[in-house]
């Protein structure tokens, strides 16, 4: 890696899971990347190049042809976009229970931004605000459920195939009684961007079932998420047994340093992007 963070083609290939030959082909055919050249002729790739390659892979996985995927990837990162406007549009359409408009807003978000930015600056802040507004009775139960269902559907669509590949495996679940799982799905998507394979058990999973999955899958990491500390406490004995089987982390609004220590687990950073980045090389 160059001192300014730019990557050589082999380094980029390893990070994004695309062969050097295919990277050069995408550069020639579609202008997907625009590497600088060293005096010796070596290609050096920027973070924007990496984002476009990741976006193209995501679009191909969603069923687009290579040419169509390249157009989407180039358009998505071609010009700056206001994340505040994207959040505002998402809020207004979901509050109005207008699913077609909300889906269009989500389309704009994921087409205009790379996945990490879309989740970190639009989706996760929106979900946090939604929870606070519901608690303050500024949003009805129906509005909260509608928004969660629409966003959850999109996140699950993005998660298709996230168990494929040869990377380290992360097993994700919520403890018994915990139904709020969208933050955990977002974290899984962020890990997937970093070449992890995801095994997702979902909401309200008994520790005994998580233990069985650990025995079957041998994951390098298990992450439990909950917005209520009580959910962790109610299952504390079972959760503690998991840390003896593999690396265990807890996250969500219900997690804290003291609780993680008592459960013999690590604490995920509140910033899920930072938490996912902290996992780089964790399984090597």
N, C-alpha and C positions, 0 to 999 in steps of 0.2 A: 504494500500500500504506500502511495506517495504521502509526503508530509502533510499535504493539504486535504487528505482523506480520499483522494481519487483512487480508483481501483484499476489494476491491470486486468486483462481479459480473463485470465485464469481465476483471479480472486472474485471477479464479478460472477463468473460461471458457477463457482462453488456456492456463492451466496444465494443466487436466484434459481439454481437447479436447471440451467440451460447450457448446453454445450457451447464451447467457443465457436465451433463451426456454425451453429444455428444463430448465435449472436451476430456473427459477421454477415450471415445471410439476411437477417432482419434489418441490419444496417443498410445493406445494399439494396434490398427490394423495397423497403418501406420507409427508410430514413428514421427508424425507431430510435436509434441512439446516435449521438453526435460526439464521439470521443475526440479528445485532443491527442496530438502525437508528440512524443518525445523526440529530441534530435536524432535518436537512434531508430525512430519509426514505431516505437511501442505505443499501443493504444492505452489511453487513460480515461476511465469512465467516471462521470459525476454521480451524485446522489439522484439527480433528475433522471439520468440514464437508467439507474437501477429501478427507480419508481416506475418508469415506462415499461421496462421489461416485466416487472411483477404484475403490472396492470394488464399487459398483453397476455401473460400466462393465465390470469384470472378470467379474462374474457374468452380465451380459447376453451378453458375448462367449463365455461358456461354454455358452450356450444357454437360460438362464432367461428367463422373461417379466420385464417391467419390475417388475410387482408382486412377484413372487417374489424378484427381485434386490434390491429395496428392503428386503424383510423380512430377507434374509440380511445385507445391509450394516448395517442398524440393529442386528440382534442381535449381529453380530460386534464392534461397538464400543460396545455398551450398557453393559458392566460390566467392571471390571478382571479380568484373568485372570493366574494365576501362570505365567510363562514357565518357571520352574524345574520346575513340575509337568508342563507340556507336554513339556519335554525329557526328564524322567524317564520319563514314559509312553512316549515314542517309543523311548527306549533299551531299556526292559524288553521292549516288544513285538517290536522288531527282534532283540534278543539271543535271544529265545525262538523266532525264526523263525516268528512268528505273523502272517502277512500280513494276514488280515482285521482283527485288532486294530491292527496298524500302520497300515493304511489309515484306520481309524476315528480313530486318534490324529492322523494328518495332516489328516483332515477337521476335527477340533476345532481344530487349530493354525491352519489357514487360514480357518476361519470365525470364530474368536475374535479374530484379530489382522489388522491390515492387512498387506499383502505385505511392506513394508519391515521391519516388526517381526518378522514370522514368519521371514523369512530371516535377519535380523541377530541375533535373540536366541534362535532355536530351531534352525533348520536348519544354518546355518554353524557355530555352536558345537558342535552335535552331530557334524558331519562332522569338525571339528578333533579333538574328543575321540576319535572312532572311530579316526582315523589313529594317534593316540598310543597308544591301547590295543592296537591291532593290532601296532604296533612293539614294545610291551612284552609281547607274547604274552598279553595279557589278553582278546583276542578272536581267534577262529580266522579263517583265510582265508575259510571258508564264511560265517561271520557277517558279515565285512566285505563280501563280495560280495553277500550277500543284502540287507544294509542299503543298499548303494550302488544296487542294482537297483531296490529299492522306492522310494527317495527320487528316484532319477533318473527313474523313470517318472512320478512326480508333477510334478517340475520340467518335464519335457518336455510334459506336458499343459498346464501353465500357460503354456508358451511358444508354444502354438498361435496363429498370427496375428501373432507379434511382428515379422514383416517388413512388415506393412501400415502404411499411413499416409504422411504427407508430411514427417515429421521427418528430421533428419540420420541417416545410415546408419553403423552400427558393424559392422565385420567381425570376428568372433571365431573363434579357432582355437587349437589346441595344436600345438607343434612336433613333428617326428618323434620317435617313441618315447614320447611322453607320452599316457597313456591316462586319467589322472585329469582329468575335465572338469566335475565337478559345480560346483566353485567358479566356473568360467567361465560356466556356464549361469546360476548365481545372479546374477553380475554383469550378464549380458545382461538378465535379468528386471528388475533394478534400473534399468538404463538405459531399458528399455521403459517403466517407470513415469514416466520423465522425458521421454517422447515420442520417444525414439530408435527408429529402425527397426533390426532386428537381422538380419544375414546370418551364419548360423552354419555354419562348416565342420567343427567338431568336433575329435576326437582325431587325433593323428598326421598332421598335414597338412604336406606338403612346402612349403618356402618358394616354390618355383616355381609351385605351384598357388595359393598365396595371392596371388602377384604377378598371376597371370592373373585371379583374382577381383577384385583391385583395378582392373585395367584395364577389366573389364566393368562393375563396380558404382560406381566412383569414390566409395568411402566416405570420410566425413570423419574416421574413426578406425579403426585396426586395433589389436586387443588380442590378444596372445599370452599364454597361461597355462600354467604348468608348476610341479610341486611339486619338481622336480629342476633345479638349475642346469646340470647336465651336458646336459640336453635343449636348453637354449638354446645352450650352448657348441658342441655337436655341429653345430648348424645356423647358427652365427654368421655365416658369410659370406653365406649366403642371406638371413638376417634383416636384415643391414645394408642390403642392396639395397632392402628394403621401405620404409625410412625416407625414401628418395629419392622415393618415389611418393606418400606420404601421411603423416599424423600416426600415429606408432607408439608403443604403450605395452606394457609387459610387467608381469605380475603373477603372484601365486602364491608359494608358499613358496620356490621356486627363484629368485625375482627378488631383486635387490639394487641399491643405488645404483650400485655399481661396475660391475655387469654391464650395467645399463641404459645407463650412460655408454659402455661399450665397444661396445654394440650400436646406439648413436646413437638410443636410444629413451627415452621417459619411463617413470618408475616409478609404477605405481599404488599408492595408499595401501593398507596392509595391511587397514585397515577398508574393506570393499567399499562400504558405504553412503556413507562419506566420499568414496571414489573416484568413485562415481556422481554424488554431489552436485557434486563438483569439475568435472564435465563440463557443468553447467548453463551455457548460453550459449556453450559452447566452439566450436560450429560457426556461431555467428551472425556 
